Amino acid sequence: MSLSLKRNKYLALFSSLLHQDIKFQSPLILRMYGLLNDLNLKKENRYILCNFIDQNSDLFSIKADIYRNNHKYTLNQLFLFAIKKAKECNLIGALYEEYLNTIVAINQKKEISRF
């Protein structure tokens, strides 16, 4: 499968996730995380997780700057930490929104690049 067709397939999947009234968001967060990795958007994935952790660092009792220290951890470690803390602090919706906002931006960028 060509990269273009594969990318369009993933963009269609991303578009299908843009519903606000989804009951179980944790599995969808995992799916979005995996799709971004499959599309070789690991930097974007790392940014989403660091942004979420930074925004909620007071709730998570993190004193260090996550942006400065994030490369000490693997992407999987960051994801597991973020999802665990999101569940503990009832912030799954906020993490889901972080992923959705990024996916919307990726979709818009893709639309712009077509012209």
Backbone as a ProteinNet text record, in pm:
[ID]
protein_1_A
[PRIMARY]
MSLSLKRNKYLALFSSLLHQDIKFQSPLILRMYGLLNDLNLKKENRYILCNFIDQNSDLFSIKADIYRNNHKYTLNQLFLFAIKKAKECNLIGALYEEYLNTIVAINQKKEISRF
[TERTIARY]
84.7	0	89.1	60.7	144.2	123.8	222.1	215.5	96.5	67.3	-46.2	-177.8	-198	-321.6	-328.8	-215.7	-211.3	-244.5	-188.9	-215	-362.9	-423.4	-565.3	-651.3	-611.6	-683.7	-682.3	-565.5	-555.8	-631.5	-627.8	-703.7	-853.2	-900.4	-1041.3	-1071.4	-980	-998.2	-998.7	-906.8	-905.1	-1036.6	-1088.5	-1214	-1328.7	-1325.5	-1432.6	-1427	-1314.3	-1299.5	-1344.9	-1384.8	-1415.8	-1558.9	-1599.7	-1731.6	-1712.6	-1786.1	-1769	-1839	-1942.5	-2023.7	-1986	-1859.5	-1812.6	-1801	-1859	-1865.8	-1731.8	-1664.1	-1537.8	-1422.9	-1357.8	-1254.2	-1116.4	-1090.6	-956.7	-911.6	-995.1	-949.5	-925.1	-1001.2	-980.5	-851.6	-817.8	-689.7	-576	-585.3	-483.6	-477.3	-591	-594.8	-532.8	-564.7	-506.3	-355.6	-311.1	-168.1	-99.1	-157.8	-101.6	-103.7	-211.8	-221.2	-117.7	-95.7	7.5	145.1	170.2	297.8	309.8	200	201.8	227.1	179.9	200	333.7	417.1	548.5	537.2	437.6	417.9	448.5	563.7	601.1	633.3	686.5	713.4	583.8	480.4	350.5	291.5	308.7	260.6	330.1	460.3	537.4	493	466.6	422.1	286.7	192.9	61	75.3	154.6	170.4	240.1	344.1	415.3	325.9	248.3	157.6	53.5	-3.7	-102.4	-40.1	77.5	144.6	180.1	228	264.4	142.9	33	-88.1	-141.4	-116.7	-170	-59.7	55.2	169.5	142	60.4	26.9	-53.4	-150.1	-230.4	-146.6	-47.2	36.3	157.2	172.6	285.6	419.9	428.2	553.3	612.3	732.6	798.1	893	946.4	1042.6	971.2	1044.6	991.9	989.2	870.1	855.1	913.5	908.4	963.7	1114.7	1178.7	1323.5	1364.9	1281.7	1317.9	1249	1168.9	1087.6	1169.5	1287.4	1367.3	1439.7	1423.4	1475.7	1383.8	1263.2	1162.5	1125.6	1090.6	1043.2	902.9	861.1	726.8	622	647.4	554.4	544.6	657.4	655.1	573.3	592.2	514	365.2	331.4	191	130.2	200.5	148	132	227.5	217	96.4	81.7	-27.5	-163.6	-179.1	-308.8	-341.7	-240.1	-262	-305	-233.2	-266.3	-400.6	-430.5	-559.5	-674.2	-657.9	-761.9	-773.7	-659.6	-660.8	-726.5	-705	-753.4	-878.7	-940.8	-1060.9	-1037.2	-926.2	-888.9	-882.3	-948.9	-948.6	-1004.7	-1110.3	-1169.9	-1071.1	-989.1	-890.3	-782.3	-737.4	-637	-695.4	-819.4	-889.4	-898.4	-929.3	-936.3	-800.6	-692.6	-558.2	-532.3	-566.9	-547.5	-638.5	-764	-856.3	-810.9	-768	-721.9	-604	-512.7	-398.1	-440.6	-532.4	-579.8	-654.2	-732.8	-800.7	-697	-591.9	-486	-415.6	-390.6	-327.1	-417.9	-547.4	-643.2	-649	-649.2	-652.6	-524.8	-412.3	-286	-285.9	-341.4	-351.2	-441.1	-552.1	-643.6	-575.7	-500.7	-431.7	-325.8	-255.2	-146.7	-198.7	-325.6	-383	-393.7	-401.4	-420	-291.1
-117.5	0	123.6	216.4	335.8	423.2	507.7	595.6	689.8	737.6	828.3	760.9	638.8	566.7	533.6	495.5	463.5	587.6	700.6	826	862.7	847.2	877.8	785.1	659.9	564.2	611.1	654.5	701.2	831.7	920.4	1044	1016.4	916.8	877.8	825	746.3	697.8	812.9	908.9	1025.2	1100.6	1119.6	1192.2	1122.1	989.5	915.6	929.2	972.5	987.4	1122.8	1212.3	1349.2	1365.4	1277.8	1288.1	1321.3	1418.8	1464	1373.7	1300.8	1225.5	1078.2	1048.6	910.9	870.5	756.3	713.1	664.7	578.2	520.8	583.4	681.8	757.1	695.1	618.7	561.1	472.7	380.3	299.6	382.9	489.9	575.9	656	694.1	762.9	668.8	544.5	445.2	427.5	426	411.2	532.3	653	773.2	776	735.9	727.8	634	518.2	421.3	469.8	536	586.5	694.7	782.5	884.9	820.4	717.1	645.5	578.1	515.1	448.7	547.2	670.5	772.6	844.3	794.1	852.6	996.2	1018.2	1148.6	1137.4	1080.3	1057.2	1187.1	1284.5	1414.2	1480.2	1470.2	1526.5	1453.1	1322	1241.2	1283.9	1301.3	1343.3	1482.5	1570.1	1705.4	1701.4	1621	1608.9	1564.8	1461.1	1407.2	1506.3	1571.6	1669.8	1788.5	1831.8	1942.9	1907.1	1788.2	1742.7	1733.1	1673.6	1658.7	1795	1886.7	2020.3	2097.2	2089.8	2161	2112.5	1987.4	1929	1891	1952.9	1915.8	1938	2036.1	2057.9	1940.8	1892.3	1776.8	1649.7	1638.9	1518.7	1527.8	1639.3	1663.1	1653.6	1717.7	1720.1	1860.6	1866.4	1995.9	2029.2	1926.8	1947.6	1989.7	2057.6	2099.1	1978.9	1934.3	1814	1834.3	1956.4	1980.5	1961.5	1993.7	1980.2	1834.8	1762.5	1627	1516.8	1549.9	1447.9	1345.9	1381.7	1286.7	1184.2	1197.1	1094.5	972.8	989.9	884.4	844.2	718.3	673.9	728.1	726.1	771.2	684.8	555.3	465.1	496.4	530.5	566.7	693.3	791.5	914.9	886.5	802.8	770.9	699.2	598.6	524.4	614.1	703.1	797.6	888.9	944.3	1038.3	970.7	851.9	784.1	741.4	696.7	656.8	776.6	886.9	1006.3	1066	1057.4	1108.2	1029.2	898.9	816.1	846.6	860.5	888.3	1022	1121.3	1257.2	1293.2	1193.5	1216.3	1318.4	1302.8	1393.7	1323.6	1209.2	1137.4	1226.7	1300.3	1391.5	1497.2	1547	1649.3	1590.3	1469.1	1404.2	1373.3	1329.2	1302.5	1430.1	1541.5	1670.5	1711.3	1684.8	1714.9	1639.5	1511	1431.5	1480	1507.6	1553.8	1685.1	1779.3	1908.3	1891.2	1802.6	1777.1	1711.4	1617	1548.5	1643.8	1733.3	1835.4	1921.7	1960.6	2041.9	1965.1	1835.7	1753.6	1744.4	1723	1716	1846.8	1960.4	2089.9	2113.6	2074.5	2088.1	2004.7	1884.2	1796.1	1858.4	1918.9	1983.8	2102.2	2179.9	2296	2251.5	2142.7	2098.5	2040.8	2011.4	1959.8	2068.7	2193.9	2303.2	2353.7
0	0	0	-87.4	-95.5	27.4	53.4	169.5	160.4	39.3	20.8	56.3	8.7	40.1	188.5	245.1	387.2	469.4	430.8	502	492.3	373.7	357.9	443.4	454.1	538.4	683.4	730.7	868.1	888.9	792.1	805.2	813.6	740.9	750.7	890.9	946.6	1083.1	1182.7	1165.3	1252.6	1246.4	1126.6	1110.1	1181.6	1184.4	1250.2	1402.1	1456.2	1601.3	1652.6	1564	1602.9	1653.8	1741.2	1802.9	1949.9	1998.7	2136.2	2238.4	2198.1	2292.3	2297.5	2297	2302	2448.9	2481.4	2620.7	2674.5	2600.2	2646.9	2569.3	2629.7	2560.7	2574	2678.9	2699.5	2583	2533.8	2419.9	2294.2	2278.5	2162.2	2174.3	2295.9	2317.2	2278.1	2320.1	2283.6	2132.2	2067.6	1921.5	1851.4	1900.1	1840.2	1861.1	1979.9	2009.7	1910.7	1889.7	1795.9	1652.6	1612.5	1475.5	1448.4	1545.6	1527	1513.8	1591.8	1580.1	1444.3	1397.1	1266.5	1153	1169.5	1067.3	1081.1	1172.3	1197.1	1249.3	1334.4	1397.9	1546.9	1576	1715.1	1788.2	1717.1	1780.5	1824.4	1740.7	1775	1895.2	1897.2	2008.8	2138	2130.6	2247.8	2293.1	2198.3	2233	2303.5	2252.6	2315.2	2460.4	2481.8	2616.2	2709.2	2659.4	2742	2774.4	2678.1	2700.4	2806.9	2796.9	2895.1	3033.6	3043.1	3172.4	3229.9	3145.3	3191.8	3242.3	3169.6	3211.1	3345.2	3377.1	3499.4	3598.1	3586.6	3670.7	3819.2	3853.1	3994.1	4049.6	3972.1	4014.7	4023.3	3935.9	3930.2	4023.3	4093.1	4184.6	4113.7	3998.1	3922.5	3934.4	3984.6	4002.7	3887.2	3823.6	3715	3587.1	3500.3	3371	3276.8	3240.8	3158.6	3019.1	2968.6	2835	2832.9	2942.5	2949.9	2975.7	3049.2	3091.5	3012.3	2912.9	2846.8	2769.2	2725	2646.4	2733.6	2865.4	2955.6	2956.6	2904.4	2906.5	2764.3	2748.7	2617.9	2595.5	2471.2	2437.4	2507.7	2515.5	2584.4	2733.6	2795.2	2937	2959.9	2873.2	2884.7	2869	2771.3	2747.9	2868.2	2919.7	3034.7	3157.1	3177.7	3289.6	3270.4	3150.9	3124.6	3138.3	3083.2	3088.4	3232	3305.5	3445.7	3529.4	3515.5	3593.6	3549.9	3421.4	3372.2	3434.5	3447.1	3508.9	3657.9	3724.5	3868.1	3900.7	3815.7	3841.7	3760.4	3701	3618.6	3507.9	3437.2	3329	3193.5	3181.9	3054.1	2944.4	2974.6	2876.8	2829.1	2920.5	2884.4	2793.7	2823.7	2739.2	2602.1	2600.8	2475.1	2391	2455.5	2385	2327.5	2402.6	2351.6	2221.4	2220.9	2100	1987.8	2018.8	1914.9	1853.2	1936.6	1884.7	1789.6	1823.9	1737.6	1607.6	1616.2	1496.4	1404.9	1461.7	1380.7	1308.9	1380.3	1318.8	1207.1	1227.6	1123.8	1001.9	1024.5	914	836.9	908.5	842.1	763.5	818.2	747.5	620	628	512.9	406	448.3	354.8	286	360.1	304.8	204	235.3	147.4	16	6.5	-119.4	-225.9	-182.4	-278.8	-333
[MASK]
+++++++++++++++++++++++++++++++++++++++++++++++++++++++++++++++++++++++++++++++++++++++++++++++++++++++++++++++++++

